Amino acid sequence: MRGGGMVQVRGHRGRLHTGAGDVLVVPMAEGAPRAALARVDRRLADALAARLRRAGFRARADELFVHHGDTPVVLAGLGPAPVQPEAWRRAGARSRQEAERQRAGRVMLQAGVGAPHDMVAFAEGFLLAGYRFARYTSDERGRRTVRALTLAHQALEPAQLRPRLAALEAMVVEVFRARDLVNEPASVKTPGFLGEQAQHLAGEVPGLSAVVWGPTEIAAEGLTGLVAVARGTREEPRFIQLHWAGPGARQRIALIGKAITFDSGGLSLKPAKSMETMKYDMAGGAAVLGAVAAAARLRLPVDVTAYVPATENLPGGGAQKPGDVIRYSNGTTVEVLNTDAEGRLVLADALVLASRTRPDAIIDLATLTGAARIALGTLVAGVMGNDQPLVDRLLAAGQAAGEPLWQLPLVREYRDDLKSPIADLKNVSSSGEAGSIIAGLFLQEFVGSSAWAHLDIAGPAFADKDLPHAPRGGTGFGVRLLVRYLSDLDAGAPAKRAPTKRSASSRVRTSPSS
């Protein structure tokens, strides 16, 4: 398998010879040094055990101990038993970082603890930690040295491991693509650029199809929120659809991703400091494109479509003004009191469009509110929805994938804060309180009777500092979570429904201007 900076990953049953690599990694759970060192050469194990006692190494999560010898040995702490998959991922990531510091080319994992499936989690963290966005650097900081990773375990069957590693590669490729898109400067990453990337994906991955609407189609489809937000920029908006229909699909899922390629706040202008990272305001769009592409690479048995409304939000001469009213294609009218609450305006278009196809579930991802980042920090996303079983499945998928969610309530009483004296809704609350929940209540107005969940990924979509799995910048948050959710759908899925006929106005076509 190749991925994560062209690293070849393979499995090995039994014990490795230390001379077969440049660095040997030994994972260790707290309180289990003997089990961890059981598969290591006896002399080396004795030397390591003696050093560990003197150094007080406890094998806590994220703790590393390096023993320098003919072949350097990295002891990677896993924390207390039972060891969770995320601890294995983080151990893989930390081990990758140490291997790069030592300029190692070949890394070996000799596991005396854990199960074969834990080796895949270790490899996942190892690969994810290899990402660098070095397109605009002129030095060697972005160069990777690791070329190969060997996973050794006494119960591991290499032939059975290969398909899991291949699936891991397919997912990591799309996580890295999402990170690349987020990290691109906004001057490059225009709405038109995102549309081209979707079309490129459709040509690259068998079974994917892309539709990109330009201004003419967007207006004809009645995507009035997208039109309104795009009025302040010279860059033409795009509405992107990326579709995969897996063999034997029994469920249809709509994934919606906000893609504001740069958000100045419009006429409700942000402070200069707040704009420094606003190229990341399209991270939801990048995540859903990556998830659908990964589903196609994995040939998952699901019918899934990504809907991505893409535009800049700038204060140009034609920009929408506070007090303007938008009339959506479902008849709902919205008074825009704050042009910096623009994400919900473009998501509303996509929600209306997706709900007309009557999917089994609609899931939207958006860097929507600073309130979510304040409440949950940079490692957890908020989730809310109108269907608890759907929310529960997403919570479980996030936990399994290492992209955790925390459920927020859709408090019905707060709906009154969205009442407008001149329209059906305002786009912001007058009180300024419960910002993430208010945004969710606003979006709920556009989903009709569909099962729907909203993920506010404003916190974890962009890292302000280096993380074990990712350097500073775009994290690709949501790709792994959604792939896990889509992978688990087939179990207990209902019988496939007949597809809903599309109206003539929503037929698939590509704008000549795109």
N, C-alpha and C positions, 0 to 999 in steps of 0.2 A: 504494500500500500504506500502511496505517496500523498503527502499533504502537509500543511503546517510548515511551509518553508522547505518543501521537497524532502521530507523525512520518510525513509522507508521503514515500515513497522512490520515485524514478523514475530511469530510465536515459536517457543521452544519448550519441549517437555523435558523436565529434569533439571540437572545442574549444569551451569555454564562454567567454562574455563575462564579465569579472570583475564587471561591474555587475549581473549576474543574481542575485547573492546577497550576503549580509552577511559571509561568511567563505569564503575559498578554501583548501582543503586540498590539498597536493601530497605524495603519498607518495614516499619516497626510500630506496633501498637503499644500504648502505655502498659507497662507491667508485663510485657511479653518478649524480653530480649532473647530468650533461648529459642522460642519458636521462630523468631525472625531470622536468627543466625543458623538455623538447623541445616539449611541447604548451601551454606557457604563453606569453603575449604576450612578444615578443622583448625589449622594453624592461624589462619586469618581470623576465624571466629573467636579463638582464644585471645588474640591480640586486641580485637575490637571490644570484647567483653571487659577486658582489663581497663582499656582507655575510657569506656563508657562509665565504669564505676568511679574512676578518678574525676571525670569531667562532670558528673551529675546529670548526664543526658537522660531525660525522662520520656522522650518520644511524644511530646505534646504536639498537637496539630500545628502544622507549619514550621515545626522545629527541624533544623538540619544539623547533622554532625558530619564533618569531613575528615576522613582518615587518609593521609597521604602515604602512599607506598608505590610499589612498581605499577600497580593499577589503583588510582585513587578510588576510595569507597565513600559513597554518600549515604548516610543513614537518614531516611526520611520519616519524620514522625507523623503518625496517623491519628493521634489522640486516643481517648478511651474506647474500649470495646463496648457495644458492637460498633464497628467502624462503618460510617455512612459513605455512600458513593462520592459525595462532595469532598470528603476528606481524602479519598484516593485521587480525585481530580486535582485538588490543591497540592498534594504530594507530587503528582506528575508535573504540575506547573513549576513548583519550586525546584524540582530536580532538573528540569529543562534550563531554568535560569542559572543554576550552579554549573551545569555542564557547559553552557555558553561562556560563563566566566573562565572556565578552565580550557576553553578552546577545544573541547572534545568533539570528535567526529562521530564516534560510535559509542552508544550508551547501552548498557545492559541492565535490566531489572531482574534481580533474583529474589523471588517472593517465597518466603517460608510461611507467611500468613496470608489470609484472604482466600478468595475463591477465583476461578478463572474469569468470571465476569467482572471482578474488580480490576483485572489487568486492562480491560477495555476502558474503564473509567480513568485509570492512571494514564493510559495513552491519550485519552481525550484532553485531559489537562495539559499533558506534555505537548501536544500539537497546538492547542489554543495559545499556549504561552510563547509559541514561536512567531506570532504575528508581529510585523513591523510595517509601518507606513513610511517608506523612505523615498517616495517618488520625488520629493523636492529637497533632499539632502545631498550635499556634495562631498561628504566624507564617508568613512567606513562604519559609522555607528549602527547602521541598519543591517550589516552583514551577519548572516547566520553561519554557524560552523557545524552544527549537528546534522548528520546525514542519515543515520540509521539508529533505530531503537529495537532491541530484542527483548521480548517479554518471556521470562522463564518461570514455570510453575510445574510442580510435580504432577498435577492432575490436568494439565492443559493439553488439549488436542489441537495442534496447529491447523488442521484442515477445518475443524469446526469454528476456529477463531477467524478465519479469513473473511467470511461474509460479514461478520460483525465489524471487522476493521474496514472493509470496503464501504459499509454503511456509514461508519464514522467519518471516513474521508469525504463522502458526498456531503455530509452535514457541515464539516469544517470548511470545505470550499465555499459554501454559501454564507457561513458566518463571516469569513474573511471578506467576501464580496460586500456584505452589508457594512462591515467596518470600513472598507475602502470608500464606499459611497458616502458614509457619514463624514469621513475625514477629508474628503476632497474640498478644496476651497469653493465657496459659493459662486465665484466668478466662472468656475469650470462646471460645477454641478448645477446647471440650470434645469428648469422643468423639461426643456427639450433634450438635454443630456440624459435625464432619467428615462425619458421615453425611448431613446436610442439604446440604452442599456437593457431595457425590457425586450426590445426587438432582437438585440444581440443574444440574449438568453434563449429566446424562442428558436433562434437558429442554431444554438449550441447544444441544447438539451432535447433529445428526441421526445416528442409527445407534447411539448409545451407550445402554446399559441399565445400571441400577444396582439392586443388591439390598443392603439394609441390615438386618442382624439385630440385634435387641435381646437383653436378658438371657434371655428365654424360649427363643428360637431357638439362642442360643449354648450354653445348657445342653443343649438337646435334641440338638444336633450333636456334643456331647462335646468342646467346645473348653475342656478343663479347665485349660490353662495360662492362657488369657485370664481365665477365671473366678477362678483363684487370685490373679492379680495385681490384679484389680479389687476384691478383697474389702476393701481398705483405704480405698476412696474412696466418697463418696456419689454421684458421677457414674456413671451406668450405662454399661457398656461397649458398644461396637458392633463388629460384624464386617462390613466393607464389601467389596462386589464390584462392580467397574466393568468392563463387557465391550464389546469392539468386535469384530465379525466382518466383516472386509473382503471385498469382492467377489473371488472367485477365490482365497481364502486357501488356501495349501498347507501352512502350519505353524501349530501352536497353541502359544502361549507363555504361561506363567504368570509374572506379576510380583508379588512379595510385598514389602510395605513396612511396616516397624515404625512404629507410631504411638502412642507413649507421649506423650500430650499434655502431661503434666508428670511429671517423674521426681524425686521426693524421695529415692529409694533405698529407700522402704518402711521397715521396721523396721531395716534396715541403713542407717541414715540418712546421707546425704551431708553434708559440711561446708557451712556456709551459702554460702561463696564459690562452691562447685561447683554450687550450685543456681541461680545467677543467670541462666544461659542454658538451663536445662533445659526451657524451652518448645520448644526445637528438637529434642527427642528423637523427634519424629514426622516428621522430614525425609524419611525413607525412604518413608513413606506418602504424603506430599505429592508426591514425585518420581514414584512409580508411577501415581498418579492423573493427574498432568500428562502423563506419557508416553502413557497409554492415550487420554486426551482428544486429544492432539496426533495420535496415529495415526488417530483418527476424523476429525479436521479435515482431515488429509492423504489420507484414504481409502486408507490403506496396505493392500495385499492380504495381511493377516495376521489370524489369530484370536488375540486377546490379552485376557487377563483380569488385572485388578489385584485382589489380595487384601490387605486392610488390617485387621489386628487393632488396635483402638483402645481405650485405657483410660488412666487416670491410675495412677501408682504412689505411693500415700500410706500413712502409718503409722497409719491409723484403727484403731478398736477391733477391727474384724474382720479386720485385715490378716493375710496369711500370715506364718508364723513360721519362722525358721531351724530346720531339722530336719524341716519338713513334707515330705510325699511327694505328688507328683502322678502320677496314672495317666492316660496319654494314650490317645486312641481307637485307636491302633495297638498298644496293649498295653504300650508302654514306660513304665517308672516312673522318676521323677526325684526325688532328694532335693535340696531347696532349702536350700543352706547360706548363700547370700547373696541377700537379696531385692533387692539393687541389680543383680544380674545377671538382670533380669526380661525384657529384650528377647528373649533366646533362648527364654524360656518361652512367649511369645505367638507368636513366629515358628514354633515347632515345630508348633503347631496348624495354622497356615496351610500349612506345608510338607506335613503329612500330608494335608490336604484337597485341596491342589493336585495332589499326586502320584497321588491316586485317579483323577483325570481323564486320566491318562497323556498329559500334554502333551509336545511335542517338547523343550522346555527349561523349567526353572524357574530364575528369577533373583530373588534377594532382595537388598534394599537396606536397610541399617540403620545408624544411629548407635550402633554396638554396643559398642565398647570404647575406653577411653582409651588403651589400648596402641597402637591403630592411629594415633591422633593423635600420640603420642610418637614412634613409629617413622617415620611418613611425613609429619608436619607437616600443614599446612592447605591444601595445594594438590593433594595426591595421595590417592586412595582405594586401599585394599587390595582385592585380588580373589583368591579361591581357589575351587576346585571339583573335582568328580570327573570332569570331561569336558574334556580339554585343547583340543579344537577349539572348544568353546563359550567357554572362557576366552580363547583366541586371538582369537576374533571380538569379544569385549568389549574386549580390549586395543586392537585395531585401531579399534574404534568410539570408544573414549575418546580415542585419539590424534587421530583425524580431527575429533572434536567439540571438542577443547580441554578435555576433562575427563579427565585422565590417570589410569590405574590402574597399580598395581605388584603383580605376582603374588607371593603368599605361599604357602609349601608347606603342605599338609595332612600333617604329619609323623605317620606311623602309630604310631610308638613313644610319642608323647605321649598317645595314647588311654587308656593305663593311668591317667593322672592324673585321669580322669573316673570311675573305678570307685568305687562306693559300697558300704559294708558292708551296707546294708539295702535298696538299690534297684538298678536297672540302671545308673543314671548319677547323678553329682552335677552340679549346674549350674555349679560352678566347680572349678578345679584346686586341690589342696592346696598346690602349690609357689608359685603366684602368677606363674609364668613363662610366657612365650609366650601372653599373654592373648588376642590376636586369633586365633591358630591354634587354641587350645583352644576358643574360641567356635565357630570353623568346624567343628571336629571334632564338637562337640555337635550342631550343626545337621545335619550329614551323617547322623546317626542317624535322621533323620525324612524323608529324601527317597526311600527305597526304591531302586529301580533307575533313577529318572529322571536325565537329564542335568541337572546343577545347578551354579550358580555363586553365590557369596556376595560381595557388595560391602560392605565396612565403610567407610562414608562419614563416620565420626565427625569426621575432620579437615576436609574441604572443604565440608561441609554448612552451616557457619556461619562467617562471617568476623568476626574480632575487630577488624579495621580495614578501611578502605576499600580495595577492589581496583579495577583498571581496569574490570572488567565489572560490578561490583556494589558498593554501599555496604556498610557494616558491617551484619551481620545474616544472614538466610537467603540462600543463594546459588542455590537451585534445582538444586544439583548432582545430576546423574543424569538429568534430563529430556532434555537434548540428547544425551547418550551413548546413552540407550535409544532415542530416536527414530532416531538414526543406525543403531543395531544393527537395529531393526525394519525400517528402510528398505532395508537391505542384505540382508535375509533372502531375498527373492524369487529372487535369483540363485542358481541351482543347488539350489533347494529340492526336497525329495523330493515325490512325489505325495501329494496330500491323503489323510489317513487318515479312516476312518469315525469320527465322534464317539463317544466312550465314553458309554454310558448311565449316567445318574446314578441313584443309589439314591433310594428314596422319602425318606430322611432328609436328602438334600442338594438337594431341589428348591428352585427359586428362589422366595423369598417375602420379604415385608417385614414386619418386626415392627410390630404396632400401637403399640408404645411408642416406635418410632423416628420 
